[in-house]
Amino acid sequence: MSTAASVATLLQHLVTLPDICLVIGPHAAICEMFIDPATMDFSVDGAFVTLENSHWHIHLDATKVHKITFVVTADTAHNSTQLSYSMRFFDAQGTALFQAFFLAMYDAQTRLRPERVQQYEALRAYGDDEDAPASFSAL
């Protein structure tokens, strides 16, 4: 998953999902932006992908994305026993350009929500094999 078109397609599907938080920045200072699918504008102009809503926007040179990882890990940042689901976008030097965290993965009874896992897995399947026919019906 390193072509600009593949990155754009993945992001285009990501911004249709509720409860996604995009995070930009290293440890010293970060910016968190919450996706609202109802107000998101998505566009591609050459290699640049623009994600925009009324309060923030991101312009990403998709050719700079050299690696996307899908990470499921313990949510130690919030002293939780739950798992954290994320996508991480890296440049050629291994620097994180931004991360996308899947929020609301658990219901009020702390049970993992299968529909949210399906959304995550559909994106991961596409990201793992960009030549495979993408099925985003779970999204």
C-alpha positions as CSV (number, residue, x, y, z in Angstrom):
1,M,0.0,0.0,0.0
2,S,2.3,2.7,-1.1
3,T,0.7,4.2,-4.2
4,A,-0.9,7.6,-3.9
5,A,-4.1,6.3,-5.4
6,S,-4.3,3.4,-2.8
7,V,-3.7,5.8,0.1
8,A,-6.4,8.1,-1.3
9,T,-8.9,5.2,-1.6
10,L,-8.2,4.0,1.9
11,L,-8.7,7.5,3.3
12,Q,-11.8,8.1,1.3
13,H,-13.4,5.1,3.0
14,L,-12.0,6.0,6.4
15,V,-13.7,9.4,6.5
16,T,-17.1,7.8,6.0
17,L,-16.8,6.1,9.4
18,P,-18.1,7.6,12.6
19,D,-16.0,7.7,15.8
20,I,-12.6,8.1,14.2
21,C,-9.9,10.4,15.7
22,L,-7.0,11.6,13.6
23,V,-3.9,12.4,15.5
24,I,-0.9,14.4,14.2
25,G,2.2,15.1,16.1
26,P,4.9,13.6,18.2
27,H,5.0,13.3,22.0
28,A,5.6,16.9,22.8
29,A,2.5,18.3,21.2
30,I,-0.3,16.6,19.3
31,C,-3.5,17.6,17.5
32,E,-6.6,15.5,17.7
33,M,-9.3,15.9,15.0
34,F,-12.5,14.0,15.1
35,I,-14.2,12.9,11.9
36,D,-17.8,13.6,11.4
37,P,-18.9,11.8,8.3
38,A,-21.9,14.0,7.8
39,T,-19.7,17.1,7.4
40,M,-16.5,15.7,5.9
41,D,-15.3,16.9,2.5
42,F,-12.8,14.6,0.7
43,S,-11.0,15.5,-2.4
44,V,-7.9,14.5,-4.4
45,D,-5.9,16.9,-6.6
46,G,-3.0,15.1,-8.1
47,A,-1.0,13.5,-5.3
48,F,-2.7,15.7,-2.6
49,V,-5.6,14.4,-0.6
50,T,-7.6,16.9,1.4
51,L,-9.7,15.9,4.4
52,E,-11.9,18.8,5.5
53,N,-14.8,19.8,7.7
54,S,-15.9,23.1,9.2
55,H,-13.4,23.2,12.0
56,W,-10.2,21.7,10.5
57,H,-8.5,20.4,7.4
58,I,-5.5,18.3,6.4
59,H,-3.6,18.4,3.1
60,L,-1.6,15.2,2.6
61,D,0.9,14.5,-0.1
62,A,-0.1,10.8,-0.6
63,T,3.2,10.1,-2.3
64,K,4.9,10.6,1.0
65,V,3.0,7.7,2.6
66,H,5.4,4.7,2.3
67,K,3.8,2.4,4.9
68,I,0.5,2.0,6.6
69,T,0.2,-0.3,9.6
70,F,-2.9,-1.5,11.4
71,V,-2.3,-1.8,15.1
72,V,-4.4,-3.5,17.8
73,T,-2.8,-3.0,21.2
74,A,-3.6,-2.6,24.9
75,D,-5.0,0.8,25.6
76,T,-2.4,1.7,28.2
77,A,-2.7,5.5,27.6
78,H,-6.1,5.5,29.3
79,N,-5.5,2.9,32.0
80,S,-7.9,0.6,30.3
81,T,-8.1,-3.2,29.8
82,Q,-9.7,-2.6,26.4
83,L,-7.9,-2.8,23.1
84,S,-7.0,0.2,21.0
85,Y,-7.5,-0.1,17.2
86,S,-5.6,2.3,14.9
87,M,-4.1,2.9,11.5
88,R,-0.7,4.5,11.3
89,F,0.7,6.3,8.2
90,F,4.5,6.5,7.9
91,D,6.9,8.3,5.5
92,A,10.1,6.7,4.0
93,Q,12.1,7.5,7.1
94,G,9.6,5.7,9.4
95,T,8.2,9.0,10.8
96,A,4.5,8.9,11.6
97,L,2.7,11.4,9.4
98,F,-0.6,10.8,11.3
99,Q,-2.6,8.1,13.0
100,A,-6.3,7.2,12.9
101,F,-7.8,5.8,16.0
102,F,-11.1,3.9,16.0
103,L,-13.2,5.1,18.9
104,A,-16.4,3.5,20.4
105,M,-15.1,0.0,19.8
106,Y,-16.8,-1.1,23.0
107,D,-20.5,-0.8,24.1
108,A,-21.7,0.4,27.5
109,Q,-21.2,-3.1,28.9
110,T,-17.5,-3.1,27.7
111,R,-18.2,-5.7,25.0
112,L,-16.4,-5.3,21.8
113,R,-18.8,-4.1,19.0
114,P,-18.6,-6.6,16.1
115,E,-19.7,-4.0,13.5
116,R,-16.8,-1.7,14.5
117,V,-14.3,-4.6,14.2
118,Q,-15.8,-5.4,10.8
119,Q,-15.2,-1.8,9.7
120,Y,-11.6,-1.9,10.9
121,E,-11.0,-5.3,9.3
122,A,-12.4,-4.2,6.0
123,L,-9.9,-1.3,5.8
124,R,-7.1,-3.6,7.0
125,A,-7.9,-6.2,4.3
126,Y,-7.7,-3.5,1.6
127,G,-4.5,-2.0,3.1
128,D,-2.9,-5.4,3.3
129,D,-3.6,-6.2,-0.4
130,E,-4.2,-3.2,-2.6
131,D,-4.8,-5.4,-5.6
132,A,-7.5,-7.4,-4.0
133,P,-11.1,-6.4,-4.7
134,A,-12.0,-4.2,-1.8
135,S,-15.2,-5.0,-0.1
136,F,-16.3,-2.0,2.0
137,S,-19.8,-3.3,2.5
138,A,-19.1,-3.5,6.3
139,L,-18.4,0.2,6.3
